Amino acid sequence: MIKRLAVVCRLSIVGLLFLVGCHPAALIVPSYIQNVGVEIFKNSTSYFGLETSLTQNTIRQFQIDGRLPVEDPSKSDLLVRCVIKKYVEEPMFYDTKTNNVLQYRISIVYDLAAVDQREKKTFAEDLDKIHSVYYNTPDYSGAITETKEQALDRLGEEIGKAISRRVLVGY
């Protein structure tokens, strides 16, 4: 009984220490910034629909983070602006027998600006930022496969996370 109690106490202490160490990174935005707005992304590519997907995913990631409420871009203290400059889909891996593509890489190049609308200055800026995902086609036996649309959804979610993290935390 005493041994069991000692094990439970140790597990409780380890669990408590784990929880104490888990907290969001400190915000780097000035304290007077009370909300964030995300402009509809500008799409300079010929791939239709990227602007909608990336805008929605970025807004969703700010909402999930929850440290700054999302506001209408025209009324926000901090405005996130993004231009999608390039969309690239490249075959990466082929089947040696059939020459079918087994794996693709999808990359998006974008410019990001976070503008402090109160002080009328750029708070954070990244030019020619590249984000890529790989996806395996159904021809790739034994691998986890996904469709191009699923890969684009995943890419949009990852870019949204990267943008919210860059704006709020600085990296």
N, C-alpha and C positions, 0 to 999 in steps of 0.2 A: 504494500500500500504506500509506504513512504517512497519507494523507488518510483512508483507510478506518479506520485505527486511531484517529485523532483523533475521528472521528464516533462510533465505538463508545465511546470514553472519555467523550465529552460525554453520550451517551445514558445511560451507566451512572451518571454523576454526577447527572443529572437524575432518573433512576429512584430512586437512593438518597435524594436530597433529598425526593422525593415520599413514599417509604416512611417516612422519619424524621418527617414531618409528620402521618402517619396514626396516631393512637392514640385510644383511647376517652377521653371526658371524665372528669375526676376525680370520684370518688364523693363525695357530700355526706353520706352516712350515717356516723355515728360508727364508729370502728374496732372497738368491742366488738360491733357488729352483725355476726353471722357468717352469717346466712341470712335468707330471706324466705319468708313463707307467704301464700298468696292464698285468702281465704275465698270460698266460692261467692257470687257476686253476688246481691243481692236485686233482684227484678224487681217494681217497682210499676206496671208497665204491663199491658195486656191482651194484649200480643204474646208468645205462648208461645215459649220456647226461647232468648230473648236472654241470659238469665243463664248458661246452659251455654256458649254460643258465646263470650261475652265473658270468662268465667272461664278457659276453655281457652286462648283466644288470649293472655290476659295471662300465664298460667303459661308458655306457650310462649315469649313474648318475654323473660321473665326467664331462661329456660333458654338461649335463643340468646345473650343478653348474657353470661351465664356468670360475672359478677363476684361474685354472691351465689348460693349454691346454694338451690334451692327445697326447702322443708321443709313438713311437715304444719303447717297454720295454728295448731293448739293448742300446738305445740312450738317455733314460730319466734321469732326475736328481733325481727323486724319483720313486722307483720301488715298486709296490704293489704285494705281493706274498701271495697266499692263498692255504691251503690244506684242502680239504673237508674230514673230518675224519669219519663222521657217518651220515647215513640217517635213520630216524625212522618214520614209519607210524603207529599210534596207534588208534584203535577205542576208542572213548571217551563216546559215548552215544548210547544206544540201544532202539529200539521199544520194549516195554514190551509185546506186543501181538505177534509179528512176530519174534522177536529177530534179526531183520535186524539192521545193523549199521546206525545210523542217523547222526553221527558226527565223523570226524577223526581229529587227530592232526598230522601234518607233522613237523618234527624237523630236522634241519641240525646242526651238530657240526663241527666247522672249526677253524683252526689256521690262524691268520693274521699277516703278517709282512710288514711294510713299511720301505724300505731300502733307505737311503740317499746314492746315488751312487757316489756323489762327495767326501764325507767324508768317505765313506766305513764303515758306521755304521748303526745300526738299529734305525730308527727314532721312530717307534711305533710298539708295539707287543701285541697281545692278543692270549692267548692259550685257547683251549676248549671253544670257544665262541658258545653259543647256540641261535638259532633263530627258532621260531615256528609260524605256522599259523594253524588255525582251518578252516575246511570247512564242510558244511552240504550236505548230499546226497539228491537225489531227493525223497527218501522215507520220508524225514522230511517235512511233510505238514505244510504249514504256515511259513516256514523259507526260507530265501534267500539261494538258493542252487548254487553250482558250481561244476565243474568236478575236478578231481584230477589234470589234466593238468592246469586248470585255477588257482587252489590253488598253484601249483608249480611256475607258472608265477608270481603270487603275492608274493610268498616267495622270489623268485629271485630278484624282484624289491625292496622289503624291505631290503634284505641283501645288495644289491648294494648301497642303500641309507645309510644304517648303516656303511658300509665300507668307503664310501666317506666322511661321516660326521666324523667318527673316525680319519681318516687320516688328513683331512683338519682342523678340528675344535678341535679335541681332546676328543670328547665324543660321 
